[in-house]
Each structure stands twice: as structure tokens, then as C-alpha cells.
Amino acid sequence: MSLKRDYYNKAFSHIYVEEAVAEYPRTCEILQKFPEAVQIPIHHYKDVFCRKRQDIAGQEEHPMLIVAAKEGRLIYEGAPVCQSFGNEYSIIPPV
């Protein structure tokens, strides 16, 4: 039994890279870890991955890697109608 074969995911076959981060040192580090992956330049990840009627089952079967920049606020104030459960801050994931 091989740990590499049996317990780890296969390497990504395709890596989508936003133009804004293509030259970042961290992007280069990531891409070096997957030398056989096809690199696909994209303008913005939502142009490719947030479209309607996408095949979710297919995406789970063949996962792709996206290298993109963080945008906007990542932590928002909770709505006044929501319970805080005694916490000062609420975390709402970005859409």
C-alpha cells in the first residue's frame, strides 16, 4: 500500500490563476508544487466559478485549484435581528 497513492488527493490537473496575482512570489511557489498542471489565466475567479447551472458533482469529482486575490472585507458586523449568543463579533463568510 502506498500512502501517496491511497491517502492523498491526486495533483490538480488544472490551476486557474487570476491575472492580478500571476507574478506574486506565493503564486509561483504554489505553481511549482504542481508542475504537470495546466495553468489557465483568468481575469477574475467569479468569471469562471460563480456561473449559473454549474455541474457541482463534476466539480467535486475533478477538483481544480484557483489562485486568486482576497477582495473586500472578510469580516462583517452581524445583522441586528440575528442573535449574537453573547459574542461581540459575528463572522459571515464572503459570497
TIPAPA-287963 format. One record per residue (C-alpha): x, y negated, z negated. Coordinates in nm, 4 decimals. Example, Ala and Ser with C-alpha at 12.3 -4.5 7.8 and 13.67 -1.06 7.14 Angstrom:
# TIPAPA-287963
<xx: 1.2300	yy: 0.4500	zz: -0.7800>
<xx: 1.3670	yy: 0.1060	zz: -0.7140>
//
This chain:
# TIPAPA-287963
<xx: 0.0000	yy: 0.0000	zz: 0.0000>
<xx: 0.1336	yy: -0.3427	zz: 0.0932>
<xx: 0.0423	yy: -0.6431	zz: -0.1195>
<xx: 0.0972	yy: -0.8676	zz: 0.1771>
<xx: -0.1494	yy: -0.6727	zz: 0.3912>
<xx: -0.4070	yy: -0.5681	zz: 0.1338>
<xx: -0.4429	yy: -0.8571	zz: -0.1079>
<xx: -0.3591	yy: -1.1768	zz: 0.0763>
<xx: -0.5588	yy: -1.3555	zz: 0.3428>
<xx: -0.4258	yy: -1.3443	zz: 0.6941>
<xx: -0.2447	yy: -1.6540	zz: 0.8069>
<xx: -0.4662	yy: -1.9164	zz: 0.9637>
<xx: -0.4878	yy: -1.8759	zz: 1.3407>
<xx: -0.5731	yy: -2.2445	zz: 1.3934>
<xx: -0.4914	yy: -2.5571	zz: 1.1962>
<xx: -0.6791	yy: -2.8793	zz: 1.2622>
<xx: -0.4679	yy: -3.1874	zz: 1.1867>
<xx: -0.6067	yy: -3.5398	zz: 1.1614>
<xx: -0.4048	yy: -3.7895	zz: 1.3659>
<xx: -0.3688	yy: -4.0152	zz: 1.0603>
<xx: -0.1707	yy: -3.7522	zz: 0.8675>
<xx: 0.0123	yy: -3.5770	zz: 1.1511>
<xx: 0.3506	yy: -3.7296	zz: 1.0659>
<xx: 0.3265	yy: -3.7072	zz: 0.6862>
<xx: 0.6055	yy: -3.5025	zz: 0.5233>
<xx: 0.3461	yy: -3.2916	zz: 0.3381>
<xx: 0.1703	yy: -3.2127	zz: 0.6675>
<xx: 0.5000	yy: -3.0945	zz: 0.8149>
<xx: 0.5579	yy: -2.8728	zz: 0.5096>
<xx: 0.2148	yy: -2.7158	zz: 0.5494>
<xx: 0.2572	yy: -2.6555	zz: 0.9222>
<xx: 0.5968	yy: -2.4910	zz: 0.8688>
<xx: 0.4290	yy: -2.2281	zz: 0.6494>
<xx: 0.2129	yy: -2.1180	zz: 0.9449>
<xx: 0.4458	yy: -2.1190	zz: 1.2464>
<xx: 0.2204	yy: -1.8977	zz: 1.4598>
<xx: -0.0949	yy: -2.1062	zz: 1.4090>
<xx: -0.2302	yy: -2.3123	zz: 1.6951>
<xx: -0.2236	yy: -2.6784	zz: 1.5945>
<xx: -0.5251	yy: -2.8786	zz: 1.7097>
<xx: -0.5057	yy: -3.2579	zz: 1.6767>
<xx: -0.8343	yy: -3.4246	zz: 1.5807>
<xx: -0.9358	yy: -3.7832	zz: 1.5164>
<xx: -1.1418	yy: -3.7103	zz: 1.2036>
<xx: -1.2350	yy: -3.3804	zz: 1.0393>
<xx: -1.6074	yy: -3.4631	zz: 1.0396>
<xx: -1.5998	yy: -3.4807	zz: 1.4200>
<xx: -1.5355	yy: -3.1067	zz: 1.4174>
<xx: -1.6635	yy: -2.9665	zz: 1.0883>
<xx: -1.9799	yy: -3.1526	zz: 0.9909>
<xx: -2.1826	yy: -3.0945	zz: 1.3028>
<xx: -2.5352	yy: -2.9568	zz: 1.3017>
<xx: -2.6093	yy: -2.5909	zz: 1.3788>
<xx: -2.2624	yy: -2.4618	zz: 1.2992>
<xx: -2.2081	yy: -2.0876	zz: 1.2571>
<xx: -2.1384	yy: -2.0618	zz: 0.8829>
<xx: -2.0964	yy: -1.6823	zz: 0.8947>
<xx: -1.8389	yy: -1.7152	zz: 1.1711>
<xx: -1.6526	yy: -1.9805	zz: 0.9754>
<xx: -1.6325	yy: -1.7537	zz: 0.6721>
<xx: -1.5098	yy: -1.4612	zz: 0.8823>
<xx: -1.2431	yy: -1.6687	zz: 1.0608>
<xx: -1.1352	yy: -1.9455	zz: 0.8214>
<xx: -0.9444	yy: -2.2374	zz: 0.9681>
<xx: -0.7253	yy: -2.4845	zz: 0.7854>
<xx: -0.7924	yy: -2.8578	zz: 0.8007>
<xx: -0.5211	yy: -3.1101	zz: 0.7131>
<xx: -0.6910	yy: -3.4450	zz: 0.6540>
<xx: -0.6633	yy: -3.7661	zz: 0.4530>
<xx: -0.8707	yy: -3.8410	zz: 0.1450>
<xx: -1.1088	yy: -4.1285	zz: 0.2009>
<xx: -1.3190	yy: -4.3493	zz: -0.0190>
<xx: -1.3993	yy: -4.2976	zz: -0.3823>
<xx: -1.3764	yy: -3.9487	zz: -0.5166>
<xx: -1.5494	yy: -4.0184	zz: -0.8488>
<xx: -1.8835	yy: -4.1966	zz: -0.8644>
<xx: -2.0985	yy: -4.3179	zz: -1.1504>
<xx: -2.3881	yy: -4.0892	zz: -1.2269>
<xx: -2.7413	yy: -4.1993	zz: -1.1456>
<xx: -2.9321	yy: -4.3495	zz: -1.4411>
<xx: -3.2039	yy: -4.0835	zz: -1.4037>
<xx: -2.9532	yy: -3.7978	zz: -1.4484>
<xx: -2.8616	yy: -3.6553	zz: -1.7855>
<xx: -2.5061	yy: -3.7220	zz: -1.8979>
<xx: -2.5030	yy: -3.4365	zz: -2.1533>
<xx: -2.3018	yy: -3.6655	zz: -2.3774>
<xx: -2.0274	yy: -3.7224	zz: -2.1204>
<xx: -1.9040	yy: -4.0697	zz: -2.0426>
<xx: -1.8403	yy: -3.9902	zz: -1.6749>
<xx: -2.0069	yy: -3.7693	zz: -1.4138>
<xx: -1.8265	yy: -3.6189	zz: -1.1177>
<xx: -2.0117	yy: -3.5969	zz: -0.7896>
<xx: -1.8195	yy: -3.4290	zz: -0.5057>
<xx: -1.7818	yy: -3.6340	zz: -0.1854>
<xx: -2.0090	yy: -3.5473	zz: 0.1042>
//
